[in-house]
Amino acid sequence: MVVVLPPGCAVRELDLLGRALSAFGAQLARAPRIEAADGDAMQVPHVPAYLVFGQAQAHALGRALPAQVMRDAHIVLADTPADILTQASAKRRLWQALRSLRRALVAEGR
């Protein structure tokens, strides 16, 4: 699994995400994190699952991955870290996304 973040996340945002990922187990807590910015050529490993924070990062991921990898991967979209810090609904969606991701990883035997 890989976590795709917007560039320049604040320390508070990264701390919140680290705690949320840790709450769902070591596999999520230790997942590699990459920053995705529009216009940059991203180097993204091909893995079975991606947790993407923000629409812009989802679009960047879509441009960086081949169609077959996108088709086979479990991609979960969450709100941006800034939104998660300030909106209760974004926090709920993050927990739902993490549960969905954990179920998918367990189903794959990872």
C-alpha positions as CSV (number, residue, x, y, z in Angstrom):
1,M,0.0,0.0,0.0
2,V,1.1,3.6,-0.7
3,V,-0.3,6.8,0.8
4,V,-0.5,9.7,-1.7
5,L,-0.4,13.2,-0.1
6,P,-0.7,16.8,-1.3
7,P,2.7,18.6,-1.3
8,G,3.6,20.7,1.7
9,C,1.3,19.2,4.4
10,A,1.6,20.9,7.7
11,V,3.0,19.1,10.7
12,R,-0.4,19.0,12.4
13,E,-1.9,17.4,9.3
14,L,0.9,14.8,9.1
15,D,0.5,14.0,12.8
16,L,-3.2,13.5,12.4
17,L,-2.7,11.2,9.5
18,G,0.0,9.2,11.3
19,R,-2.3,8.7,14.2
20,A,-5.2,7.6,12.0
21,L,-3.1,5.2,10.0
22,S,-1.6,3.8,13.3
23,A,-5.1,3.1,14.6
24,F,-5.7,0.7,11.7
25,G,-2.6,-1.4,12.3
26,A,1.1,-1.6,11.5
27,Q,0.7,-2.2,7.8
28,L,-1.1,1.1,7.3
29,A,1.1,3.0,9.7
30,R,4.3,1.9,7.9
31,A,2.9,2.5,4.4
32,P,5.2,4.6,2.2
33,R,4.1,8.2,1.7
34,I,4.6,10.1,-1.5
35,E,3.7,13.7,-2.4
36,A,1.8,14.3,-5.6
37,A,1.7,17.7,-7.3
38,D,0.2,18.7,-10.5
39,G,2.6,18.9,-13.3
40,D,5.3,16.8,-11.6
41,A,6.3,13.4,-12.9
42,M,5.5,11.1,-10.0
43,Q,7.5,8.0,-9.4
44,V,4.8,5.7,-8.0
45,P,5.4,2.0,-7.2
46,H,2.9,-0.5,-8.5
47,V,1.1,-1.9,-5.4
48,P,-2.3,-3.4,-4.8
49,A,-3.7,-0.5,-2.8
50,Y,-3.4,3.3,-2.7
51,L,-4.8,5.7,-0.1
52,V,-5.1,9.1,-1.9
53,F,-5.7,12.4,0.0
54,G,-7.4,14.9,-2.3
55,Q,-8.9,15.0,-5.8
56,A,-5.8,16.7,-7.3
57,Q,-3.6,13.9,-6.0
58,A,-6.0,11.3,-7.4
59,H,-5.7,12.9,-10.9
60,A,-1.9,12.9,-10.6
61,L,-1.9,9.3,-9.6
62,G,-4.1,8.5,-12.6
63,R,-1.6,10.1,-14.9
64,A,1.4,8.4,-13.3
65,L,0.0,4.8,-13.3
66,P,-0.6,2.6,-16.4
67,A,-4.3,1.7,-17.0
68,Q,-3.8,-2.0,-16.1
69,V,-2.3,-1.1,-12.7
70,M,-5.2,1.4,-12.0
71,R,-7.7,-1.3,-13.0
72,D,-6.2,-4.0,-10.6
73,A,-5.4,-1.7,-7.7
74,H,-7.8,-0.8,-4.8
75,I,-7.7,3.0,-4.8
76,V,-9.4,4.8,-1.9
77,L,-9.9,8.5,-2.0
78,A,-10.0,10.6,1.2
79,D,-10.4,14.4,1.8
80,T,-7.3,16.5,1.9
81,P,-5.5,16.6,5.3
82,A,-6.4,20.2,5.8
83,D,-10.1,19.4,5.4
84,I,-9.8,16.4,7.8
85,L,-8.4,18.7,10.4
86,T,-11.3,21.2,10.1
87,Q,-14.4,19.2,9.1
88,A,-16.1,16.5,11.1
89,S,-17.6,15.0,7.9
90,A,-14.1,14.7,6.4
91,K,-13.0,12.8,9.5
92,R,-15.9,10.4,9.2
93,R,-15.0,9.8,5.5
94,L,-11.4,9.2,6.5
95,W,-12.4,6.5,9.0
96,Q,-14.7,4.9,6.3
97,A,-11.9,5.0,3.8
98,L,-9.5,3.4,6.2
99,R,-12.0,0.6,7.1
100,S,-12.6,0.0,3.4
101,L,-8.8,-0.2,2.7
102,R,-8.2,-2.5,5.6
103,R,-11.0,-4.9,4.5
104,A,-9.5,-4.9,1.0
105,L,-6.0,-5.7,2.3
106,V,-7.3,-8.5,4.5
107,A,-9.3,-9.9,1.6
108,E,-6.1,-10.0,-0.5
109,G,-4.2,-11.7,2.4
110,R,-1.8,-8.8,3.0
